[in-house]
């Protein structure tokens, strides 16, 4: 399954969740429900996965914690905030580079239309 195939399932799931629950809940609620949907759709995923960082040829135990990594290919960063800022985009770009993944989805559920809350971020895709 390609990154784009995985992404399509994730986006469809986010649309379903947002249509059902709407905006305004905690990120943890959306994460839990999205994991449920991914499982229903047969996707493998890791949740709250610590990712180490190499610095000066030494692996540091923790660099960041990925909200969800689907099929070992797509990083999903979940937000439920008023405004997504440039730092959130940069953060996901850094996550992609550190893990050598090609696609990330920044999903903000705190929007009126979920299509406005999903941003695809690519790293050499």
The first five atom37 places (N, CA, C, CB, O) and aatype in JSON, in Angstrom:
{
  "aatype": [20, 20, 20, 20, 20, 20, 20, 20, 20, 20, 20, 20, 20, 20, 20, 20, 20, 20, 20, 20, 20, 20, 20, 20, 20, 20, 20, 20, 20, 20, 20, 20, 20, 20, 20, 20, 20, 20, 20, 20, 20, 20, 20, 20, 20, 20, 20, 20, 20, 20, 20, 20, 20, 20, 20, 20, 20, 20, 20, 20, 20, 20, 20, 20, 20, 20, 20, 20, 20, 20, 20, 20, 20, 20, 20, 20, 20, 20, 20, 20, 20, 20, 20, 20, 20, 20, 20, 20, 20, 20, 20, 20, 20, 20, 20, 20, 20, 20, 20, 20, 20, 20, 20, 20, 20, 20, 20, 20, 20, 20, 20, 20, 20, 20, 20, 20, 20, 20, 20, 20, 20, 20, 20, 20, 20],
  "atom_mask": [
    [1, 1, 1, 1, 1],
    [1, 1, 1, 1, 1],
    [1, 1, 1, 1, 1],
    [1, 1, 1, 1, 1],
    [1, 1, 1, 1, 1],
    [1, 1, 1, 1, 1],
    [1, 1, 1, 1, 1],
    [1, 1, 1, 1, 1],
    [1, 1, 1, 1, 1],
    [1, 1, 1, 1, 1],
    [1, 1, 1, 1, 1],
    [1, 1, 1, 1, 1],
    [1, 1, 1, 1, 1],
    [1, 1, 1, 1, 1],
    [1, 1, 1, 1, 1],
    [1, 1, 1, 1, 1],
    [1, 1, 1, 1, 1],
    [1, 1, 1, 1, 1],
    [1, 1, 1, 1, 1],
    [1, 1, 1, 1, 1],
    [1, 1, 1, 1, 1],
    [1, 1, 1, 1, 1],
    [1, 1, 1, 1, 1],
    [1, 1, 1, 1, 1],
    [1, 1, 1, 1, 1],
    [1, 1, 1, 1, 1],
    [1, 1, 1, 1, 1],
    [1, 1, 1, 1, 1],
    [1, 1, 1, 1, 1],
    [1, 1, 1, 1, 1],
    [1, 1, 1, 1, 1],
    [1, 1, 1, 1, 1],
    [1, 1, 1, 1, 1],
    [1, 1, 1, 1, 1],
    [1, 1, 1, 1, 1],
    [1, 1, 1, 1, 1],
    [1, 1, 1, 1, 1],
    [1, 1, 1, 1, 1],
    [1, 1, 1, 1, 1],
    [1, 1, 1, 1, 1],
    [1, 1, 1, 1, 1],
    [1, 1, 1, 1, 1],
    [1, 1, 1, 1, 1],
    [1, 1, 1, 1, 1],
    [1, 1, 1, 1, 1],
    [1, 1, 1, 1, 1],
    [1, 1, 1, 1, 1],
    [1, 1, 1, 1, 1],
    [1, 1, 1, 1, 1],
    [1, 1, 1, 1, 1],
    [1, 1, 1, 1, 1],
    [1, 1, 1, 1, 1],
    [1, 1, 1, 1, 1],
    [1, 1, 1, 1, 1],
    [1, 1, 1, 1, 1],
    [1, 1, 1, 1, 1],
    [1, 1, 1, 1, 1],
    [1, 1, 1, 1, 1],
    [1, 1, 1, 1, 1],
    [1, 1, 1, 1, 1],
    [1, 1, 1, 1, 1],
    [1, 1, 1, 1, 1],
    [1, 1, 1, 1, 1],
    [1, 1, 1, 1, 1],
    [1, 1, 1, 1, 1],
    [1, 1, 1, 1, 1],
    [1, 1, 1, 1, 1],
    [1, 1, 1, 1, 1],
    [1, 1, 1, 1, 1],
    [1, 1, 1, 1, 1],
    [1, 1, 1, 1, 1],
    [1, 1, 1, 1, 1],
    [1, 1, 1, 1, 1],
    [1, 1, 1, 1, 1],
    [1, 1, 1, 1, 1],
    [1, 1, 1, 1, 1],
    [1, 1, 1, 1, 1],
    [1, 1, 1, 1, 1],
    [1, 1, 1, 1, 1],
    [1, 1, 1, 1, 1],
    [1, 1, 1, 1, 1],
    [1, 1, 1, 1, 1],
    [1, 1, 1, 1, 1],
    [1, 1, 1, 1, 1],
    [1, 1, 1, 1, 1],
    [1, 1, 1, 1, 1],
    [1, 1, 1, 1, 1],
    [1, 1, 1, 1, 1],
    [1, 1, 1, 1, 1],
    [1, 1, 1, 1, 1],
    [1, 1, 1, 1, 1],
    [1, 1, 1, 1, 1],
    [1, 1, 1, 1, 1],
    [1, 1, 1, 1, 1],
    [1, 1, 1, 1, 1],
    [1, 1, 1, 1, 1],
    [1, 1, 1, 1, 1],
    [1, 1, 1, 1, 1],
    [1, 1, 1, 1, 1],
    [1, 1, 1, 1, 1],
    [1, 1, 1, 1, 1],
    [1, 1, 1, 1, 1],
    [1, 1, 1, 1, 1],
    [1, 1, 1, 1, 1],
    [1, 1, 1, 1, 1],
    [1, 1, 1, 1, 1],
    [1, 1, 1, 1, 1],
    [1, 1, 1, 1, 1],
    [1, 1, 1, 1, 1],
    [1, 1, 1, 1, 1],
    [1, 1, 1, 1, 1],
    [1, 1, 1, 1, 1],
    [1, 1, 1, 1, 1],
    [1, 1, 1, 1, 1],
    [1, 1, 1, 1, 1],
    [1, 1, 1, 1, 1],
    [1, 1, 1, 1, 1],
    [1, 1, 1, 1, 1],
    [1, 1, 1, 1, 1],
    [1, 1, 1, 1, 1],
    [1, 1, 1, 1, 1],
    [1, 1, 1, 1, 1],
    [1, 1, 1, 1, 1],
    [1, 1, 1, 1, 1],
    [1, 1, 1, 1, 1]
  ],
  "atom_positions": [
    [[0.85, -1.17, 0.0], [0.0, 0.0, 0.0], [0.9, 1.24, 0.0], [-0.97, -0.01, 1.23], [1.84, 1.34, 0.79]],
    [[0.61, 2.17, -0.88], [1.43, 3.38, -0.98], [1.02, 4.42, 0.06], [1.32, 3.98, -2.4], [-0.03, 4.31, 0.69]],
    [[1.86, 5.43, 0.21], [1.54, 6.53, 1.11], [0.22, 7.19, 0.72], [2.67, 7.56, 1.1], [-0.57, 7.57, 1.59]],
    [[0.0, 7.33, -0.58], [-1.24, 7.97, -1.04], [-2.46, 7.11, -0.73], [-1.16, 8.24, -2.53], [-3.51, 7.65, -0.38]],
    [[-2.34, 5.79, -0.86], [-3.45, 4.9, -0.5], [-3.78, 5.01, 0.98], [-3.1, 3.43, -0.86], [-4.95, 5.1, 1.37]],
    [[-2.75, 5.0, 1.79], [-2.91, 5.12, 3.24], [-3.54, 6.46, 3.58], [-1.56, 4.96, 3.97], [-4.45, 6.54, 4.4]],
    [[-3.03, 7.52, 2.95], [-3.54, 8.87, 3.18], [-5.02, 8.98, 2.86], [-2.75, 9.88, 2.36], [-5.77, 9.63, 3.58]],
    [[-5.45, 8.35, 1.78], [-6.86, 8.4, 1.39], [-7.75, 7.8, 2.48], [-7.08, 7.66, 0.06], [-8.82, 8.33, 2.78]],
    [[-7.31, 6.69, 3.06], [-8.08, 6.04, 4.13], [-8.12, 6.95, 5.36], [-7.46, 4.66, 4.49], [-9.16, 7.08, 6.01]],
    [[-6.99, 7.56, 5.67], [-6.92, 8.45, 6.84], [-7.84, 9.65, 6.65], [-5.47, 8.92, 7.09], [-8.6, 10.01, 7.56]],
    [[-7.77, 10.28, 5.49], [-8.6, 11.47, 5.22], [-10.08, 11.1, 5.28], [-8.25, 12.07, 3.83], [-10.87, 11.84, 5.86]],
    [[-10.46, 9.98, 4.68], [-11.86, 9.53, 4.74], [-12.29, 9.3, 6.19], [-12.05, 8.24, 3.92], [-13.41, 9.65, 6.57]],
    [[-11.41, 8.72, 6.97], [-11.71, 8.48, 8.39], [-11.89, 9.79, 9.14], [-10.6, 7.64, 9.04], [-12.81, 9.92, 9.95]],
    [[-11.02, 10.75, 8.87], [-11.12, 12.06, 9.53], [-12.43, 12.75, 9.17], [-9.93, 12.95, 9.14], [-13.07, 13.37, 10.02]],
    [[-12.83, 12.65, 7.92], [-14.1, 13.22, 7.48], [-15.27, 12.58, 8.23], [-14.28, 13.05, 5.95], [-16.18, 13.27, 8.7]],
    [[-15.24, 11.27, 8.34], [-16.3, 10.55, 9.05], [-16.36, 10.97, 10.52], [-16.08, 9.03, 8.94], [-17.43, 11.2, 11.07]],
    [[-15.19, 11.05, 11.15], [-15.11, 11.43, 12.56], [-15.63, 12.85, 12.77], [-13.67, 11.32, 13.08], [-16.43, 13.1, 13.67]],
    [[-15.17, 13.77, 11.93], [-15.56, 15.17, 12.09], [-17.05, 15.36, 11.84], [-14.75, 16.06, 11.14], [-17.7, 16.15, 12.51]],
    [[-17.58, 14.63, 10.88], [-19.01, 14.71, 10.59], [-19.82, 14.22, 11.79], [-19.36, 13.88, 9.34], [-20.86, 14.79, 12.12]],
    [[-19.34, 13.19, 12.43], [-20.05, 12.61, 13.57], [-19.87, 13.41, 14.86], [-19.59, 11.19, 13.79], [-20.84, 13.68, 15.56]],
    [[-18.62, 13.78, 15.18], [-18.33, 14.41, 16.47], [-18.24, 15.93, 16.42], [-17.06, 13.86, 17.01], [-18.49, 16.6, 17.42]],
    [[-17.88, 16.47, 15.25], [-17.72, 17.92, 15.13], [-16.45, 18.41, 15.8], [-18.91, 18.62, 15.72], [-15.66, 17.61, 16.32]],
    [[-16.24, 19.73, 15.79], [-15.05, 20.32, 16.4], [-15.23, 20.5, 17.91], [-14.74, 21.67, 15.76], [-16.33, 20.37, 18.44]],
    [[-14.12, 20.79, 18.59], [-14.2, 21.22, 19.97], [-13.83, 20.21, 21.03], [-15.52, 21.67, 20.23], [-13.81, 20.55, 22.21]],
    [[-13.54, 18.98, 20.65], [-13.14, 17.98, 21.64], [-11.62, 18.01, 21.83], [-13.61, 16.56, 21.2], [-10.9, 18.68, 21.08]],
    [[-11.15, 17.28, 22.82], [-9.72, 17.19, 23.07], [-9.02, 16.36, 21.98], [-9.45, 16.58, 24.45], [-9.63, 15.47, 21.38]],
    [[-7.75, 16.67, 21.75], [-6.96, 15.9, 20.78], [-6.99, 14.41, 21.1], [-5.52, 16.4, 20.75], [-7.07, 13.58, 20.2]],
    [[-6.93, 14.08, 22.37], [-6.9, 12.67, 22.78], [-8.16, 11.93, 22.35], [-6.74, 12.57, 24.29], [-8.09, 10.74, 22.04]],
    [[-9.29, 12.6, 22.31], [-10.54, 11.97, 21.86], [-10.44, 11.66, 20.37], [-11.76, 12.88, 22.15], [-10.75, 10.55, 19.94]],
    [[-10.01, 12.65, 19.58], [-9.88, 12.43, 18.14], [-8.86, 11.35, 17.84], [-9.5, 13.73, 17.44], [-9.05, 10.55, 16.93]],
    [[-7.78, 11.32, 18.59], [-6.75, 10.3, 18.39], [-7.33, 8.9, 18.64], [-5.55, 10.55, 19.32], [-7.12, 7.98, 17.85]],
    [[-8.04, 8.76, 19.73], [-8.65, 7.46, 20.08], [-9.62, 7.01, 19.0], [-9.37, 7.56, 21.43], [-9.59, 5.85, 18.57]],
    [[-10.47, 7.9, 18.56], [-11.47, 7.55, 17.55], [-10.81, 7.28, 16.2], [-12.52, 8.67, 17.41], [-11.24, 6.38, 15.48]],
    [[-9.79, 8.05, 15.85], [-9.08, 7.81, 14.59], [-8.4, 6.45, 14.62], [-8.04, 8.92, 14.33], [-8.42, 5.73, 13.62]],
    [[-7.8, 6.09, 15.73], [-7.19, 4.75, 15.85], [-8.24, 3.66, 15.67], [-6.49, 4.6, 17.23], [-7.98, 2.65, 15.02]],
    [[-9.41, 3.86, 16.23], [-10.51, 2.91, 16.07], [-10.86, 2.77, 14.57], [-11.77, 3.39, 16.87], [-11.03, 1.65, 14.08]],
    [[-10.95, 3.89, 13.87], [-11.28, 3.87, 12.44], [-10.17, 3.21, 11.62], [-11.53, 5.3, 11.94], [-10.45, 2.43, 10.7]],
    [[-8.93, 3.51, 11.94], [-7.81, 2.89, 11.22], [-7.84, 1.38, 11.4], [-6.46, 3.46, 11.69], [-7.64, 0.62, 10.45]],
    [[-8.09, 0.95, 12.64], [-8.18, -0.49, 12.92], [-9.33, -1.12, 12.12], [-8.4, -0.73, 14.45], [-9.17, -2.19, 11.54]],
    [[-10.47, -0.45, 12.08], [-11.62, -0.94, 11.31], [-11.28, -1.09, 9.83], [-12.82, 0.0, 11.47], [-11.77, -1.99, 9.16]],
    [[-10.44, -0.19, 9.34], [-10.05, -0.21, 7.93], [-8.85, -1.11, 7.65], [-9.74, 1.19, 7.47], [-8.34, -1.14, 6.53]],
    [[-8.41, -1.83, 8.66], [-7.34, -2.8, 8.46], [-5.94, -2.23, 8.4], [-7.59, -3.54, 7.25], [-5.01, -2.92, 7.96]],
    [[-5.76, -0.98, 8.82], [-4.42, -0.39, 8.82], [-3.7, -0.7, 10.12], [-4.51, 1.14, 8.61], [-4.29, -0.68, 11.2]],
    [[-2.42, -1.0, 9.99], [-1.57, -1.16, 11.16], [-1.07, 0.23, 11.55], [-0.37, -2.14, 10.89], [-0.84, 1.08, 10.69]],
    [[-0.92, 0.45, 12.83], [-0.44, 1.76, 13.27], [0.22, 1.64, 14.63], [-1.6, 2.77, 13.32], [0.01, 0.68, 15.37]],
    [[1.04, 2.64, 14.92], [1.64, 2.78, 16.24], [1.19, 4.12, 16.78], [3.21, 2.67, 16.19], [1.14, 5.12, 16.06]],
    [[0.86, 4.13, 18.05], [0.31, 5.33, 18.67], [1.27, 5.82, 19.76], [-1.09, 5.05, 19.26], [1.82, 5.02, 20.52]],
    [[1.44, 7.14, 19.83], [2.32, 7.76, 20.83], [3.7, 7.1, 20.82], [1.69, 7.68, 22.23], [4.23, 6.7, 21.86]],
    [[4.26, 7.0, 19.61], [5.53, 6.31, 19.41], [6.7, 7.26, 19.63], [5.61, 5.7, 18.0], [6.83, 8.26, 18.93]],
    [[7.57, 6.95, 20.61], [8.77, 7.77, 20.81], [9.75, 7.57, 19.65], [9.45, 7.42, 22.15], [9.99, 6.45, 19.2]],
    [[10.3, 8.66, 19.18], [11.27, 8.62, 18.08], [12.56, 9.27, 18.57], [10.71, 9.35, 16.81], [12.58, 10.42, 19.01]],
    [[13.63, 8.5, 18.49], [14.93, 9.01, 18.92], [15.54, 9.95, 17.9], [15.88, 7.87, 19.19], [15.13, 10.0, 16.74]],
    [[16.52, 10.68, 18.35], [17.24, 11.63, 17.5], [18.72, 11.32, 17.61], [16.94, 13.12, 17.91], [19.24, 11.06, 18.69]],
    [[19.4, 11.35, 16.46], [20.85, 11.2, 16.46], [21.48, 12.59, 16.48], [21.34, 10.39, 15.22], [21.13, 13.47, 15.69]],
    [[22.41, 12.75, 17.39], [23.16, 13.99, 17.49], [24.61, 13.64, 17.77], [22.57, 14.93, 18.61], [24.9, 12.91, 18.72]],
    [[25.5, 14.15, 16.95], [26.93, 13.9, 17.12], [27.2, 12.39, 17.16], [27.44, 14.58, 18.41], [27.99, 11.9, 17.96]],
    [[26.51, 11.67, 16.27], [26.62, 10.21, 16.14], [26.13, 9.43, 17.36], [28.05, 9.84, 15.86], [26.41, 8.24, 17.5]],
    [[25.41, 10.09, 18.24], [24.86, 9.43, 19.42], [23.34, 9.46, 19.34], [25.37, 10.12, 20.73], [22.74, 10.5, 19.07]],
    [[22.73, 8.3, 19.58], [21.27, 8.26, 19.58], [20.75, 8.72, 20.93], [20.76, 6.85, 19.24], [21.03, 8.12, 21.97]],
    [[19.98, 9.8, 20.9], [19.31, 10.28, 22.1], [18.0, 9.49, 22.22], [19.05, 11.85, 22.04], [17.35, 9.21, 21.21]],
    [[17.63, 9.15, 23.41], [16.48, 8.29, 23.61], [15.18, 8.87, 23.06], [16.31, 8.0, 25.07], [14.33, 8.12, 22.59]],
    [[15.02, 10.16, 23.11], [13.76, 10.73, 22.66], [13.99, 12.04, 21.93], [12.81, 10.95, 23.84], [14.74, 12.9, 22.39]],
    [[13.35, 12.16, 20.81], [13.37, 13.41, 20.06], [11.98, 13.99, 20.02], [13.91, 13.19, 18.64], [11.78, 15.19, 20.2]],
    [[11.02, 13.1, 19.78], [9.63, 13.51, 19.77], [8.76, 12.28, 19.92], [9.28, 14.28, 18.47], [9.24, 11.14, 19.87]],
    [[7.49, 12.51, 20.12], [6.52, 11.41, 20.19], [5.51, 11.62, 19.08], [5.82, 11.35, 21.6], [4.79, 12.62, 19.06]],
    [[5.46, 10.68, 18.15], [4.51, 10.76, 17.05], [3.13, 10.38, 17.55], [4.94, 9.83, 15.88], [2.97, 9.38, 18.26]],
    [[2.12, 11.18, 17.2], [0.75, 10.84, 17.6], [0.39, 9.47, 17.05], [-0.26, 11.91, 17.1], [0.02, 8.56, 17.79]],
    [[0.49, 9.33, 15.72], [0.19, 8.05, 15.07], [1.12, 7.9, 13.87], [-1.32, 7.98, 14.63], [1.35, 8.85, 13.13]],
    [[1.64, 6.7, 13.68], [2.35, 6.36, 12.45], [1.59, 5.19, 11.84], [3.88, 5.99, 12.72], [1.51, 4.11, 12.43]],
    [[1.02, 5.42, 10.67], [0.19, 4.42, 10.0], [1.02, 3.63, 8.99], [-1.01, 5.09, 9.3], [1.72, 4.2, 8.16]],
    [[0.93, 2.31, 9.09], [1.59, 1.39, 8.16], [3.08, 1.65, 8.02], [0.94, 1.49, 6.8], [3.67, 1.37, 6.98]],
    [[3.69, 2.19, 9.07], [5.11, 2.53, 9.09], [5.51, 3.51, 7.98], [5.94, 1.27, 8.97], [6.69, 3.6, 7.61]],
    [[4.52, 4.24, 7.43], [4.8, 5.12, 6.31], [4.3, 6.55, 6.47], [4.21, 4.55, 5.08], [4.92, 7.48, 5.96]],
    [[3.19, 6.75, 7.17], [2.56, 8.07, 7.24], [2.46, 8.52, 8.7], [1.15, 8.05, 6.58], [1.91, 7.81, 9.55]],
    [[3.0, 9.7, 8.97], [2.9, 10.28, 10.3], [1.65, 11.15, 10.35], [4.18, 11.11, 10.67], [1.43, 11.99, 9.48]],
    [[0.85, 10.94, 11.39], [-0.35, 11.75, 11.58], [-0.16, 12.57, 12.85], [-1.65, 10.85, 11.66], [0.01, 12.01, 13.94]],
    [[-0.2, 13.86, 12.71], [-0.1, 14.77, 13.85], [-1.48, 15.39, 14.05], [1.01, 15.9, 13.62], [-2.0, 16.09, 13.18]],
    [[-2.08, 15.11, 15.21], [-3.45, 15.53, 15.48], [-3.44, 16.79, 16.34], [-4.24, 14.4, 16.18], [-2.69, 16.91, 17.31]],
    [[-4.3, 17.72, 15.95], [-4.48, 18.96, 16.71], [-5.98, 19.21, 16.9], [-3.8, 20.17, 15.98], [-6.81, 18.73, 16.13]],
    [[-6.28, 19.95, 17.93], [-7.63, 20.47, 18.14], [-7.44, 21.87, 18.72], [-8.5, 19.54, 19.09], [-7.67, 22.12, 19.9]],
    [[-7.02, 22.77, 17.82], [-6.63, 24.12, 18.25], [-7.31, 25.16, 17.36], [-5.1, 24.3, 18.19], [-7.79, 24.86, 16.27]],
    [[-7.34, 26.38, 17.88], [-8.0, 27.47, 17.16], [-7.31, 27.75, 15.81], [-8.0, 28.74, 18.02], [-7.97, 27.88, 14.79]],
    [[-5.98, 27.83, 15.84], [-5.23, 28.16, 14.63], [-3.97, 27.32, 14.55], [-4.88, 29.66, 14.61], [-3.18, 27.27, 15.49]],
    [[-3.78, 26.67, 13.42], [-2.53, 25.95, 13.16], [-1.5, 26.99, 12.76], [-2.7, 24.83, 12.05], [-1.75, 27.82, 11.89]],
    [[-0.36, 26.93, 13.39], [0.69, 27.92, 13.13], [1.81, 27.3, 12.31], [1.24, 28.49, 14.45], [1.89, 26.08, 12.16]],
    [[2.66, 28.15, 11.79], [3.79, 27.69, 10.97], [4.66, 26.7, 11.72], [4.63, 28.88, 10.52], [5.22, 25.78, 11.12]],
    [[4.78, 26.87, 13.02], [5.62, 25.97, 13.82], [5.1, 24.53, 13.76], [5.69, 26.46, 15.28], [5.89, 23.59, 13.82]],
    [[3.8, 24.34, 13.65], [3.23, 23.0, 13.57], [3.62, 22.32, 12.25], [1.69, 23.05, 13.71], [3.91, 21.13, 12.22]],
    [[3.63, 23.09, 11.17], [4.06, 22.57, 9.87], [5.55, 22.2, 9.93], [3.8, 23.61, 8.75], [5.95, 21.13, 9.48]],
    [[6.35, 23.1, 10.49], [7.79, 22.86, 10.6], [8.07, 21.64, 11.46], [8.5, 24.09, 11.16], [8.98, 20.86, 11.17]],
    [[7.31, 21.5, 12.52], [7.46, 20.35, 13.42], [7.25, 19.05, 12.65], [6.48, 20.45, 14.6], [8.04, 18.11, 12.78]],
    [[6.2, 18.98, 11.87], [5.92, 17.75, 11.11], [6.98, 17.51, 10.04], [4.52, 17.84, 10.47], [7.36, 16.36, 9.8]],
    [[7.46, 18.56, 9.4], [8.54, 18.41, 8.42], [9.77, 17.81, 9.1], [8.88, 19.77, 7.76], [10.42, 16.92, 8.55]],
    [[10.09, 18.3, 10.28], [11.23, 17.76, 11.04], [11.0, 16.3, 11.38], [11.47, 18.58, 12.32], [11.92, 15.49, 11.25]],
    [[9.81, 15.94, 11.82], [9.48, 14.55, 12.13], [9.71, 13.66, 10.92], [8.02, 14.43, 12.62], [10.27, 12.57, 11.03]],
    [[9.26, 14.13, 9.75], [9.42, 13.35, 8.52], [10.91, 13.15, 8.21], [8.72, 14.05, 7.34], [11.32, 12.05, 7.84]],
    [[11.68, 14.19, 8.35], [13.12, 14.09, 8.07], [13.81, 13.15, 9.06], [13.77, 15.48, 8.12], [14.64, 12.33, 8.66]],
    [[13.48, 13.27, 10.32], [14.13, 12.44, 11.34], [13.81, 10.95, 11.17], [13.69, 12.89, 12.73], [14.64, 10.09, 11.48]],
    [[12.63, 10.66, 10.66], [12.21, 9.26, 10.5], [12.4, 8.76, 9.08], [10.77, 9.1, 10.91], [12.18, 7.58, 8.8]],
    [[12.79, 9.64, 8.18], [12.93, 9.31, 6.76], [11.62, 8.82, 6.15], [14.02, 8.26, 6.57], [11.61, 7.98, 5.26]],
    [[10.51, 9.37, 6.66], [9.19, 9.08, 6.09], [8.89, 10.11, 5.03], [8.08, 9.07, 7.2], [9.45, 11.21, 5.04]],
    [[8.01, 9.75, 4.1], [7.74, 10.62, 2.97], [6.48, 11.47, 3.1], [7.65, 9.81, 1.74], [6.36, 12.5, 2.43]],
    [[5.53, 11.05, 3.95], [4.26, 11.77, 4.02], [3.8, 11.94, 5.45], [3.2, 11.05, 3.21], [3.86, 11.02, 6.26]],
    [[3.33, 13.13, 5.73], [2.72, 13.42, 7.02], [1.42, 14.15, 6.81], [3.67, 14.24, 7.91], [1.26, 14.91, 5.86]],
    [[0.49, 13.92, 7.71], [-0.78, 14.64, 7.7], [-0.92, 15.4, 9.0], [-1.98, 13.67, 7.48], [-0.86, 14.82, 10.09]],
    [[-1.11, 16.7, 8.88], [-1.38, 17.56, 10.02], [-2.89, 17.76, 10.03], [-0.59, 18.94, 9.95], [-3.44, 18.39, 9.13]],
    [[-3.56, 17.21, 11.04], [-5.03, 17.21, 11.08], [-5.49, 18.03, 12.27], [-5.59, 15.77, 11.15], [-5.25, 17.66, 13.42]],
    [[-6.16, 19.15, 11.99], [-6.76, 19.96, 13.04], [-8.27, 19.76, 12.99], [-6.39, 21.48, 12.86], [-8.94, 20.16, 12.04]],
    [[-8.8, 19.13, 14.03], [-10.23, 18.84, 14.07], [-11.06, 20.04, 14.54], [-10.49, 17.67, 14.98], [-12.29, 20.0, 14.47]],
    [[-10.41, 21.09, 15.01], [-11.15, 22.25, 15.53], [-11.43, 23.27, 14.43], [-10.38, 22.91, 16.68], [-11.05, 24.44, 14.53]],
    [[-12.09, 22.81, 13.37], [-12.45, 23.65, 12.23], [-13.9, 23.36, 11.86], [-11.5, 23.4, 11.01], [-14.45, 22.32, 12.23]],
    [[-14.52, 24.29, 11.13], [-15.9, 24.06, 10.69], [-15.98, 22.99, 9.61], [-16.5, 25.35, 10.16], [-16.86, 22.13, 9.64]],
    [[-15.05, 23.03, 8.66], [-14.98, 22.04, 7.59], [-13.65, 21.3, 7.69], [-15.14, 22.71, 6.18], [-12.59, 21.93, 7.64]],
    [[-13.69, 20.0, 7.83], [-12.46, 19.23, 8.05], [-11.48, 19.36, 6.88], [-12.8, 17.76, 8.28], [-10.27, 19.25, 7.07]],
    [[-12.01, 19.59, 5.66], [-11.09, 19.76, 4.53], [-10.15, 20.94, 4.74], [-11.89, 19.95, 3.22], [-9.04, 20.97, 4.2]],
    [[-10.6, 21.92, 5.53], [-9.74, 23.06, 5.85], [-8.74, 22.74, 6.95], [-10.58, 24.25, 6.27], [-7.8, 23.5, 7.18]],
    [[-8.93, 21.61, 7.64], [-8.08, 21.26, 8.76], [-7.04, 20.2, 8.45], [-8.92, 20.8, 9.86], [-6.25, 19.84, 9.32]],
    [[-7.02, 19.7, 7.22], [-6.06, 18.64, 6.86], [-5.02, 19.19, 5.91], [-6.78, 17.42, 6.23], [-5.35, 19.7, 4.83]],
    [[-3.76, 19.09, 6.31], [-2.65, 19.55, 5.47], [-1.72, 18.37, 5.21], [-1.87, 20.73, 6.14], [-1.26, 17.71, 6.14]],
    [[-1.44, 18.12, 3.94], [-0.46, 17.11, 3.54], [0.91, 17.75, 3.51], [-0.81, 16.49, 2.16], [1.09, 18.82, 2.93]],
    [[1.85, 17.1, 4.14], [3.22, 17.6, 4.14], [4.11, 16.47, 3.64], [3.67, 18.1, 5.57], [4.08, 15.36, 4.18]],
    [[4.88, 16.75, 2.6], [5.69, 15.71, 1.99], [7.18, 15.94, 2.22], [5.4, 15.64, 0.5], [7.64, 17.07, 2.41]],
    [[7.9, 14.84, 2.2], [9.35, 14.83, 2.32], [9.89, 13.93, 1.21], [9.82, 14.35, 3.76], [9.98, 12.72, 1.38]],
    [[10.24, 14.54, 0.09], [10.78, 13.8, -1.07], [9.84, 12.73, -1.6], [12.08, 13.16, -0.69], [10.29, 11.65, -1.98]],
    [[8.55, 13.02, -1.63], [7.58, 12.06, -2.17], [7.43, 12.26, -3.65], [6.21, 12.19, -1.48], [6.66, 11.55, -4.3]]
  ]
}
